[in-house]
Amino acid sequence: MSVVIRLRREGNKNSPYYRIVVTDSRVRRDGSFLDQVGVYDPKKKGDNFQIDLTKVNAWTANGARPSDTVASFIKKARLQTS
């Protein structure tokens, strides 16, 4: 099973927000997931995402691969905490 960290779309039409989830790569975008590690609101100005780095570090240590977008969020979050 290939595990990925990616965005799951939620919200209404023209008003999306996303959950950052850990899931099997074969599951559809809005399907079931193993764990939720953060949220992303593209409509919000400024700091528009929250991510739990301890969960992300645990999942990546076990082989989960983040998508390109989530990898940029992780990088920004790590820069903010240091």
trRosetta pair geometry for C-beta under 8 A, 3 or more apart (Angstrom, degrees):
i j d omega theta_ij theta_ji phi_ij phi_ji
1 24 5.4 -66 -168 -123 106 106
2 24 6.9 93 69 -161 57 65
2 25 4.3 -21 94 10 107 128
2 26 7.5 106 50 -25 95 84
2 65 7.7 -24 179 22 94 114
3 22 6.2 14 179 -179 108 95
3 23 7.2 169 -150 90 69 23
3 24 6.3 -52 -100 -98 60 46
3 25 7.1 -149 -103 -29 10 84
3 34 7.1 -25 -138 12 116 151
3 59 7.1 -127 132 -172 132 102
3 62 7.5 2 59 107 149 100
3 63 6.3 95 46 99 109 88
3 64 4.3 -64 112 -102 107 83
3 65 7.4 137 91 16 60 67
4 22 7.5 177 90 -148 35 55
4 23 6.3 -26 64 67 79 71
4 24 7.7 54 20 171 83 13
4 25 4.8 84 -10 -83 121 87
4 64 6.4 149 -112 -165 14 82
4 65 5.4 -35 -114 69 72 78
4 66 7.2 120 -170 -113 71 20
4 67 6.5 61 173 -50 116 82
5 20 6.6 23 175 174 95 93
5 21 7.3 -175 -149 94 58 33
5 22 5.3 -28 -97 -95 75 71
5 37 6.7 -28 -143 35 117 142
5 56 6.8 57 -124 -130 164 87
5 59 6.3 110 -66 113 118 143
5 60 7.6 -44 -15 -67 137 87
5 64 5.3 78 -34 150 94 120
5 65 7.1 -152 18 96 81 30
5 66 4.2 -32 66 -102 111 71
5 67 6.8 -130 89 1 62 74
5 70 5.1 -158 117 136 97 158
6 20 7.6 -163 107 -149 17 61
6 21 6.7 -27 67 63 61 75
6 23 6.7 -65 40 38 101 109
6 29 7.7 -99 123 -136 129 72
6 66 7.4 155 -68 -157 54 54
6 67 4.4 72 -108 -22 85 127
6 69 7.9 72 -145 57 66 104
6 70 6.0 -124 -107 -22 34 138
7 18 4.3 -16 -163 -174 108 137
7 19 7.3 135 -158 69 57 41
7 20 6.2 -38 -97 -98 59 60
7 21 7.6 95 -143 21 15 82
7 29 7.9 -2 94 -165 70 99
7 40 6.5 -54 -119 39 114 135
7 67 7.0 -79 -2 47 81 146
7 69 6.2 -22 -24 88 123 137
7 70 6.7 -169 -43 -59 79 101
8 18 6.3 140 63 -162 43 75
8 19 4.6 -22 59 62 104 93
8 20 7.7 180 14 -88 83 12
8 21 4.8 24 -16 7 124 130
8 23 7.6 105 -67 -27 117 142
8 29 6.6 156 -124 160 60 68
8 30 5.7 114 -164 -114 88 54
8 33 6.4 -82 -57 -50 150 142
9 16 5.6 -40 -156 -153 98 120
9 18 5.7 -38 -98 -102 48 83
9 29 6.5 19 12 142 99 120
9 30 6.0 -61 55 -80 79 106
10 16 7.2 125 73 -158 37 69
10 17 5.8 -32 74 74 86 76
10 18 6.8 145 23 -107 78 30
10 19 6.2 42 -1 -12 124 100
10 30 7.6 133 -72 -131 67 109
11 15 5.1 -132 166 110 118 73
11 16 4.5 156 63 -132 134 33
11 17 4.6 116 -50 18 131 74
12 15 4.5 21 63 56 91 109
12 16 7.8 -132 61 -72 40 45
15 43 6.9 -13 -145 -40 65 154
16 42 6.6 18 84 34 97 116
16 43 7.8 147 61 -28 59 106
17 39 6.8 9 162 -176 111 103
17 40 6.9 173 -171 89 70 52
17 41 4.7 -18 -125 -106 106 74
17 42 7.3 -168 -110 15 53 73
17 43 7.4 -72 -78 17 85 103
18 39 6.9 151 88 -163 55 56
18 40 4.3 -12 66 63 105 100
18 41 7.6 -167 28 -74 69 35
18 42 7.4 55 0 -23 108 97
19 33 8.0 -154 109 21 124 167
19 36 5.5 -48 177 -137 120 112
19 38 7.4 154 -167 90 55 45
19 39 5.6 -34 -111 -105 57 70
19 40 7.7 -171 -83 22 12 77
20 36 7.1 106 76 -166 56 66
20 37 5.2 -68 106 72 101 83
20 38 3.8 6 43 64 127 91
20 39 6.6 -128 5 -63 86 19
20 40 6.2 85 -46 -19 98 103
20 49 7.6 64 -33 -162 130 112
20 51 6.0 -12 55 -109 159 96
20 70 5.8 130 -142 -120 112 112
20 73 6.9 -127 -95 88 148 159
21 33 3.9 -45 174 -151 134 156
21 34 7.5 135 172 43 90 62
21 35 6.9 161 -158 85 67 44
21 36 5.3 -38 -102 -104 79 62
21 37 7.0 151 -109 15 25 80
22 33 6.4 116 69 -179 46 99
22 34 4.7 -59 100 64 95 105
22 35 4.5 11 40 53 116 90
22 36 7.8 -141 14 -71 77 20
22 37 6.2 70 -29 -20 98 116
22 55 7.9 -133 -25 155 132 107
22 59 5.2 -127 -107 -131 145 153
22 64 5.7 -42 -139 -134 110 154
23 27 5.1 -99 167 56 119 132
23 31 7.1 122 -161 80 144 91
23 32 7.1 147 -133 103 110 55
23 33 4.2 -71 -79 -121 102 76
23 34 5.9 173 -95 3 42 85
24 27 4.8 96 68 -13 89 105
24 34 7.5 104 -31 -35 72 111
27 31 4.1 -138 173 80 101 136
27 32 5.9 -103 -149 56 146 73
27 33 7.4 -178 100 -80 155 56
28 31 4.2 108 55 -31 79 115
33 36 6.7 82 106 -66 138 71
35 55 6.5 -155 145 -173 135 127
35 59 7.1 -153 61 -76 137 131
37 51 6.1 26 136 -156 90 78
37 52 5.1 -124 -165 49 71 96
37 55 4.5 -160 -121 101 101 129
37 56 5.4 112 179 -64 147 79
37 59 7.1 -88 -67 1 147 143
38 49 6.4 42 158 176 125 92
38 50 5.4 -166 -152 98 91 57
38 51 3.5 -25 -86 -105 152 61
38 52 5.9 -164 -65 5 83 70
38 56 7.8 4 -22 -56 119 116
38 73 7.2 174 103 144 157 142
39 49 6.8 -170 96 -147 51 60
39 50 5.5 17 48 49 85 93
40 48 6.5 56 -162 129 65 87
40 49 4.3 -7 -106 -106 77 100
40 73 6.9 -88 -86 -98 123 147
41 44 4.2 54 102 -2 115 116
41 48 5.0 -121 70 -171 74 92
41 49 7.3 -177 22 -78 62 52
42 48 6.4 90 -104 150 23 146
43 48 7.8 161 58 -142 36 133
44 47 7.9 -39 125 85 118 44
44 48 4.1 157 77 -118 101 97
45 48 7.1 164 75 -64 4 110
49 73 5.2 -86 128 -138 161 120
49 76 7.8 86 63 81 126 133
49 77 7.7 -91 105 -64 110 108
51 56 6.3 24 164 -38 111 137
51 73 5.7 128 -42 144 147 113
51 74 6.6 -120 134 -91 162 59
51 77 4.9 -88 58 -69 119 161
52 55 4.3 44 104 18 114 113
52 56 6.6 158 91 -15 61 88
53 56 5.3 -54 -141 41 39 114
53 57 5.9 42 159 -23 70 104
53 74 7.4 121 -113 -144 85 80
53 77 5.8 -173 -69 130 111 127
53 78 6.8 126 -122 -80 138 74
53 81 6.8 -73 -6 -14 160 159
54 57 5.9 -51 -145 35 28 110
54 58 6.5 29 153 -19 61 106
55 58 5.7 -56 -150 36 32 112
55 59 6.3 26 156 -14 67 107
56 59 5.9 -59 -147 40 30 106
56 60 6.1 22 159 -13 67 110
56 66 7.6 17 -155 -71 109 126
56 74 5.9 -177 170 -115 155 115
57 60 6.0 -57 -140 42 28 105
57 61 6.2 33 157 -24 63 108
58 61 5.8 -56 -150 33 27 114
58 62 6.7 14 154 -8 61 109
59 62 5.8 -65 -152 43 33 104
59 64 4.0 -17 155 25 97 143
60 63 7.6 165 -166 20 32 7
60 64 5.5 -83 -84 64 44 85
60 65 7.7 89 -123 -90 80 31
60 66 7.2 -28 -88 -27 113 98
66 70 4.1 -132 -170 97 106 110
66 71 4.4 146 101 -65 122 75
66 74 6.0 -120 -68 -11 175 139
67 70 4.7 85 50 16 80 104
67 71 6.8 -138 91 -11 37 89
68 71 5.7 -54 -147 32 27 115
68 72 6.8 27 155 -19 61 101
69 72 5.9 -55 -157 31 32 109
69 73 6.8 31 147 -16 64 103
70 73 5.4 -50 -151 35 40 114
70 74 6.4 43 150 -22 68 102
71 74 5.6 -50 -147 34 34 113
71 75 6.4 37 152 -21 64 105
72 75 5.6 -51 -147 35 34 115
72 76 6.4 33 154 -17 65 105
73 76 5.8 -56 -148 39 31 109
73 77 6.2 30 155 -19 66 108
74 77 5.8 -56 -146 38 29 111
74 78 6.3 29 156 -19 64 107
75 78 5.9 -56 -149 35 28 110
75 79 6.6 27 153 -18 62 106
76 79 5.7 -57 -150 36 32 111
76 80 6.4 32 153 -21 66 106
77 80 5.7 -53 -148 34 33 112
77 81 6.5 24 158 -14 66 108
78 81 6.1 -58 -144 38 31 105
78 82 6.4 20 161 -14 65 111
79 82 6.3 -64 -144 39 28 103
